[in-house]
Amino acid sequence: MKDSAGRDLRCPPRILERVIRLRKLHGFTQKQVAERLGISQQAYSQYERGLRAIHIDIFVSLALLYGTTVDYILGLTNLVSRSVNP
């Protein structure tokens, strides 16, 4: 899957691994996550398999669902939990 400039739009495997790991850590099925995101199970499965580009809105929704940050999902930090500032 490429954009008009020929750049690959698929997520790197390390990002997909984190998405899958977070889902399993929280005990969700693909169907349950898809329902919470308001998408089909098939679409969500395609995200996890790298067959469909993940839109930033989905990353934000996943981070909120799992209590983490988009930075963690993207591999920019290894801090899993969001810190809550008083």
Protein Blocks (a to p, Z undefined) as FASTA:
>chain_A
ZZfkopafbdcfklmmmmmmmmmmnopafklmmmmnopafklmmmmmnopaccdfklmmm
mmmmnopafklmnopaccfbacddZZ
